[in-house]
């Protein structure tokens, strides 16, 4: 049977302690039997034997204490532990069974969807490019922060990842570095597969700092659903962010009111100003021309009356001529 030093020391301590118990019990039995003997000599011999047992028991108790307290350290000084004990960790070689996680290589198959997750620049947007500056492929964009507006220091106001209708506009804020001024950059706003907002133009900022893209009232309003904003440098995708809009957009009942402005077309109503054209009724004055009397002809001298033109009402006096 193979025992190590610790086990051997523990076994010796248990045996010594067991000897103490046995000797103590035997001494007790001897003292009890000696008291029953009527002969003095025999009783004294038996008592002396009982005391020897007591002393031996005490000695065994001291031995048991020494073994428990100093036995193992002394044994290690005499018999140093062999380094072969360290070979026991070699049993951990059974962990080579952990090679089974090589089955986790199957996630490499899941890498194929990661290729499909890489956004690409739509051809229709690419045709809108006007910059001829080559963009820096090492440009860096931070994760996008979405808010409802920006203050004067370009700090997001109403920052959130979920917006409840009614929503007027949403702003995507980001920091950037190593940008090339004049390079074409684009921000595409998607709702599912539908492109709702597009911003593409030559970069007019610096090489580093803070920038933003905004989308105000897309066609049909901010419909409920999940939106994604994709940032491109040239045709190279650099960063994406997502947010959610909840609730239905407000009904566009107000928009029909501008059609009421068509009622202003009755401004032609002042056309009744043509009524002064009835003034040709004065041509009825030709009837005096039928009178052969020449004396009536001087009456036109009364045309001097128009000097009263400051009183336009006087022009009505010829009407009695009919």
C-alpha positions as CSV (number, residue, x, y, z in Angstrom):
1,X,0.0,0.0,0.0
2,X,1.5,3.3,-1.0
3,X,1.2,6.0,1.6
4,X,2.5,9.5,1.4
5,X,4.1,11.3,4.3
6,X,1.0,13.2,5.3
7,X,-1.1,10.1,5.4
8,X,1.6,8.2,7.4
9,X,1.8,11.0,10.0
10,X,-1.9,11.1,10.3
11,X,-2.0,7.3,10.8
12,X,0.6,7.4,13.6
13,X,-1.3,10.1,15.4
14,X,-4.5,8.1,15.3
15,X,-2.7,5.0,16.6
16,X,-1.1,6.9,19.5
17,X,-4.4,8.5,20.4
18,X,-6.0,5.1,20.3
19,X,-3.3,3.7,22.6
20,X,-4.0,6.6,25.1
21,X,-7.6,5.7,25.2
22,X,-7.0,2.0,25.7
23,X,-4.3,2.6,28.4
24,X,-6.6,5.0,30.2
25,X,-9.5,2.6,30.2
26,X,-7.3,-0.3,31.4
27,X,-5.9,1.9,34.2
28,X,-9.4,2.8,35.3
29,X,-10.4,-0.9,35.4
30,X,-7.3,-1.7,37.4
31,X,-8.0,1.0,40.0
32,X,-11.5,-0.3,40.4
33,X,-10.4,-3.9,40.8
34,X,-7.7,-3.0,43.4
35,X,-10.3,-1.4,45.7
36,X,-12.1,-4.7,45.9
37,X,-9.1,-6.8,47.1
38,X,-9.1,-7.5,50.8
39,X,-5.3,-8.2,50.9
40,X,-3.1,-5.2,51.4
41,X,-0.1,-6.6,49.5
42,X,-2.1,-7.6,46.4
43,X,-4.0,-4.4,46.4
44,X,-0.8,-2.3,46.5
45,X,0.7,-4.3,43.6
46,X,-2.4,-3.8,41.6
47,X,-2.5,-0.1,42.3
48,X,1.1,0.3,41.3
49,X,0.4,-1.4,38.1
50,X,-2.6,0.9,37.5
51,X,-0.4,4.0,38.0
52,X,2.1,2.7,35.5
53,X,-0.7,2.4,33.0
54,X,-1.6,6.0,33.7
55,X,1.9,7.2,33.1
56,X,2.2,5.2,29.9
57,X,-1.1,6.7,28.8
58,X,0.2,10.2,29.5
59,X,3.4,9.5,27.6
60,X,1.4,8.2,24.6
61,X,-0.7,11.4,24.7
62,X,2.5,13.5,24.5
63,X,3.7,11.4,21.7
64,X,0.4,11.8,19.8
65,X,0.7,15.6,20.3
66,X,4.3,15.7,19.0
67,X,3.4,13.6,16.0
68,X,0.4,15.8,15.1
69,X,2.4,19.0,15.6
70,X,5.9,18.3,14.3
71,X,5.7,14.9,12.6
72,X,5.1,16.1,9.0
73,X,7.7,19.0,9.0
74,X,10.3,16.6,10.5
75,X,9.5,13.9,7.9
76,X,9.9,16.4,5.1
77,X,13.4,17.4,6.4
78,X,14.4,13.8,6.5
79,X,12.7,12.6,3.3
80,X,12.4,15.6,1.0
81,X,9.4,15.4,-1.4
82,X,10.3,14.0,-4.7
83,X,9.6,16.1,-7.8
84,X,7.8,13.2,-9.3
85,X,4.8,14.2,-7.3
86,X,4.5,17.1,-9.7
87,X,3.8,14.5,-12.4
88,X,0.3,14.2,-11.1
89,X,-0.7,17.3,-13.1
90,X,0.2,15.3,-16.2
91,X,-3.1,13.6,-15.5
92,X,-4.6,16.8,-16.7
93,X,-3.5,15.7,-20.1
94,X,-6.9,14.2,-20.2
95,X,-7.9,17.8,-21.0
96,X,-6.8,17.0,-24.5
97,X,-10.3,15.8,-24.8
98,X,-11.1,19.5,-25.0
99,X,-10.0,19.2,-28.6
100,X,-13.6,18.5,-29.2
101,X,-14.2,22.3,-29.2
102,X,-12.5,22.2,-32.6
103,X,-16.1,21.4,-33.6
104,X,-16.6,25.1,-32.9
105,X,-14.9,25.7,-36.2
106,X,-18.3,25.3,-37.6
107,X,-19.0,29.0,-36.7
108,X,-16.5,29.8,-39.4
109,X,-19.5,28.9,-41.6
110,X,-21.4,31.6,-39.9
111,X,-18.8,34.0,-41.1
112,X,-20.3,33.9,-44.5
113,X,-23.3,35.9,-43.4
114,X,-20.9,38.5,-42.1
115,X,-20.0,39.1,-45.7
116,X,-23.7,39.8,-46.5
117,X,-23.9,42.1,-43.6
118,X,-21.3,44.5,-45.1
119,X,-23.4,47.4,-46.5
120,X,-22.7,48.4,-50.1
121,X,-23.2,51.6,-52.0
122,X,-26.3,51.6,-54.2
123,X,-25.6,52.3,-57.9
124,X,-28.3,55.0,-58.0
125,X,-26.5,56.9,-55.2
126,X,-23.0,56.4,-56.7
127,X,-24.1,58.2,-59.9
128,X,-24.7,61.3,-57.8
129,X,-21.0,61.5,-56.8
130,X,-19.3,64.7,-57.9
131,X,-15.9,64.6,-56.0
132,X,-12.8,63.5,-57.8
133,X,-10.7,63.5,-54.6
134,X,-9.5,60.0,-53.5
135,X,-10.8,59.3,-50.0
136,X,-8.5,58.0,-47.3
137,X,-9.4,54.3,-46.6
138,X,-8.1,54.6,-43.0
139,X,-10.7,57.2,-42.0
140,X,-12.3,56.4,-38.6
141,X,-15.9,57.1,-37.6
142,X,-17.2,56.6,-34.0
143,X,-20.4,54.8,-33.2
144,X,-23.5,56.9,-34.1
145,X,-25.5,58.8,-31.5
146,X,-29.1,59.6,-32.4
147,X,-31.0,62.7,-31.2
148,X,-33.9,64.9,-32.2
149,X,-31.8,68.1,-32.5
150,X,-28.4,69.8,-31.9
151,X,-27.6,72.8,-29.8
152,X,-25.2,75.6,-30.7
153,X,-22.2,73.5,-29.5
154,X,-23.3,70.5,-31.6
155,X,-24.3,68.6,-28.5
156,X,-27.2,66.1,-29.0
157,X,-30.5,67.2,-27.7
158,X,-33.1,64.5,-26.9
159,X,-30.6,61.6,-27.3
160,X,-32.2,58.2,-27.5
161,X,-32.3,54.9,-29.3
162,X,-36.1,54.8,-29.6
163,X,-38.3,57.7,-30.7
164,X,-42.0,58.0,-30.4
165,X,-44.1,59.8,-33.0
166,X,-44.7,62.6,-33.7
167,X,-41.0,63.1,-34.8
168,X,-39.9,66.1,-36.9
169,X,-36.3,65.1,-37.6
170,X,-33.6,62.8,-36.3
171,X,-29.9,63.7,-36.3
172,X,-27.0,61.1,-36.3
173,X,-23.9,62.6,-34.6
174,X,-20.4,61.1,-34.8
175,X,-16.8,61.9,-34.4
176,X,-14.2,61.3,-37.1
177,X,-10.5,61.3,-37.8
178,X,-8.1,61.2,-40.8
179,X,-10.7,62.6,-43.2
180,X,-9.7,64.0,-46.5
181,X,-11.3,67.3,-47.3
182,X,-13.1,67.2,-50.6
183,X,-13.6,63.4,-50.6
184,X,-17.1,62.1,-51.4
185,X,-18.9,60.9,-48.3
186,X,-22.5,59.6,-48.0
187,X,-25.1,58.9,-45.3
188,X,-27.8,56.5,-46.2
189,X,-30.9,56.2,-44.0
190,X,-32.8,52.9,-44.4
191,X,-36.1,51.6,-43.0
192,X,-35.7,47.9,-43.6
193,X,-34.8,47.7,-47.2
194,X,-36.3,51.1,-48.1
195,X,-34.0,54.0,-48.6
196,X,-35.8,57.0,-47.0
197,X,-33.0,59.7,-46.9
198,X,-29.8,60.2,-48.8
199,X,-27.0,62.7,-48.1
200,X,-23.9,62.6,-50.4
201,X,-21.5,65.4,-51.1
202,X,-17.8,66.3,-50.9
203,X,-16.5,66.5,-47.4
204,X,-16.3,70.2,-46.4
205,X,-15.0,69.7,-42.8
206,X,-11.6,69.2,-41.3
207,X,-9.5,66.1,-40.9
208,X,-10.9,65.4,-37.4
209,X,-13.7,66.5,-35.2
210,X,-17.4,66.1,-34.9
211,X,-19.9,65.7,-37.7
212,X,-23.6,64.9,-38.2
213,X,-26.2,63.8,-40.7
214,X,-29.9,64.7,-40.5
215,X,-33.1,63.3,-42.0
216,X,-36.2,65.6,-41.8
217,X,-39.6,64.2,-42.5
218,X,-39.0,61.4,-45.0
219,X,-41.6,60.6,-47.6
220,X,-44.7,59.2,-45.8
221,X,-43.4,60.5,-42.4
222,X,-41.5,58.5,-39.8
223,X,-43.2,55.2,-40.0
224,X,-42.9,52.8,-37.1
225,X,-40.0,50.3,-37.4
226,X,-36.3,49.9,-37.1
227,X,-34.0,52.3,-39.0
228,X,-30.3,52.0,-40.0
229,X,-27.9,54.8,-40.9
230,X,-24.8,53.8,-43.0
231,X,-21.8,56.0,-43.5
232,X,-19.6,55.7,-46.6
233,X,-16.3,57.2,-47.7
234,X,-16.5,57.0,-51.5
235,X,-18.0,53.5,-52.0
236,X,-16.3,52.1,-48.8
237,X,-18.6,51.4,-45.9
238,X,-17.2,52.7,-42.5
239,X,-19.9,52.8,-39.8
240,X,-23.6,51.9,-39.1
241,X,-26.1,52.7,-36.4
242,X,-29.6,51.7,-35.6
243,X,-32.6,53.3,-33.9
244,X,-36.3,52.6,-33.6
245,X,-39.4,54.7,-34.2
246,X,-42.7,53.8,-32.5
247,X,-46.2,54.9,-33.1
248,X,-48.0,56.1,-36.2
249,X,-47.0,59.4,-37.8
250,X,-49.6,62.2,-37.6
251,X,-52.2,62.2,-40.3
252,X,-51.4,64.8,-43.0
253,X,-54.8,66.5,-42.6
254,X,-53.3,69.9,-42.3
255,X,-51.6,69.7,-45.7
256,X,-54.9,70.1,-47.7
257,X,-55.5,73.5,-46.2
258,X,-52.9,75.1,-48.6
259,X,-55.3,74.2,-51.4
260,X,-57.7,76.7,-50.1
261,X,-55.3,79.3,-51.3
262,X,-56.8,78.7,-54.7
263,X,-59.9,80.6,-53.4
264,X,-57.7,83.6,-53.7
265,X,-58.2,83.4,-57.5
266,X,-61.4,85.4,-57.1
267,X,-59.0,88.4,-56.8
268,X,-60.1,88.9,-60.4
269,X,-63.4,89.9,-58.7
270,X,-62.1,93.6,-58.8
271,X,-62.7,93.2,-62.6
272,X,-66.0,94.9,-61.9
273,X,-63.8,98.0,-62.1
274,X,-64.6,97.6,-65.8
275,X,-67.9,99.1,-64.9
276,X,-66.4,102.5,-65.6
277,X,-66.4,101.3,-69.1
278,X,-70.1,102.2,-69.0
279,X,-69.0,105.7,-69.2
280,X,-69.3,105.3,-73.0
281,X,-73.0,105.9,-72.3
282,X,-72.0,109.5,-72.6
283,X,-71.9,108.7,-76.3
284,X,-75.7,109.1,-76.1
285,X,-74.9,112.8,-76.2
286,X,-74.7,112.3,-79.9
287,X,-78.5,112.6,-79.9
288,X,-78.2,116.4,-79.7
289,X,-76.4,116.2,-83.0
290,X,-79.8,115.4,-84.5
291,X,-80.9,118.8,-83.5
292,X,-80.2,121.2,-86.3
293,X,-80.0,124.1,-83.9
294,X,-76.5,125.4,-83.7
295,X,-77.2,127.0,-80.4
296,X,-76.9,123.6,-78.7
297,X,-73.4,123.2,-79.9
298,X,-72.0,125.7,-77.5
299,X,-73.1,123.4,-74.7
300,X,-70.0,121.3,-75.2
301,X,-68.1,124.3,-73.8
302,X,-69.4,123.0,-70.6
303,X,-66.6,120.5,-70.8
304,X,-64.7,123.0,-68.9
305,X,-66.5,121.5,-65.9
306,X,-63.9,118.7,-65.8
307,X,-61.8,121.2,-63.8
308,X,-63.9,119.8,-61.0
309,X,-62.2,116.5,-61.5
310,X,-61.1,116.6,-57.9
311,X,-64.7,115.6,-57.3
312,X,-65.1,112.5,-59.4
313,X,-68.7,112.4,-58.4
314,X,-69.4,115.4,-60.7
315,X,-68.7,113.2,-63.7
316,X,-72.0,111.6,-63.2
317,X,-74.0,114.7,-64.1
318,X,-74.1,113.9,-67.8
319,X,-76.2,110.9,-67.1
320,X,-79.4,113.0,-67.1
321,X,-78.8,113.5,-70.8
322,X,-80.6,110.3,-71.7
